[in-house]
Amino acid sequence: MPANRFRSRSYKRMRKNTPGGENVLRYKKKKPSKHVCAECGAILHGVPRGRPYEIGKLSKTAKRPSRPYGGYLCTKCMRKLFKQEARK
């Protein structure tokens, strides 16, 4: 019987082959949802999906695009914002 915390479906069940030749169940947390644009809700490209401890191991440039509003706005909304600022 698995431990109580593993009985919910918030954990992904993975079958692993051990060196001893037996199949065992391993439990892994599921991936979080994809990051979305704050303005239009489109999926952001260049932003990795991962649990906080996995993201923390990445370099700063791997965590989000290195442009203004990178990781916050999609390119379409970013360009729209720059045009609005230029017109003021």
QUITACOR-V329426 format. One line per field, one symbol per residue. ss: DSSP state (H for helix, E for strand, L for the rest). phi: phi as a letter, one per 40 degrees, with the letter a starting at -180 (. if undefined). Layout:
# QUITACOR-V329426
ss = ???
phi = ???
This chain:
# QUITACOR-V329426
ss = LLLHHHLLLLEEEEEEELLLLLEEEEEEELLLLLLELLLLLLELLLLLLLLHHHHLLLLHHHHLLLLLLLLLLLHHHHHHHHHHHHHL
phi = .ccdccccccbccbcbccdcgbcbcbbbcccccccbcccbgccccgbccicdcccccccccccaccadgcgbbccccccccccccccc
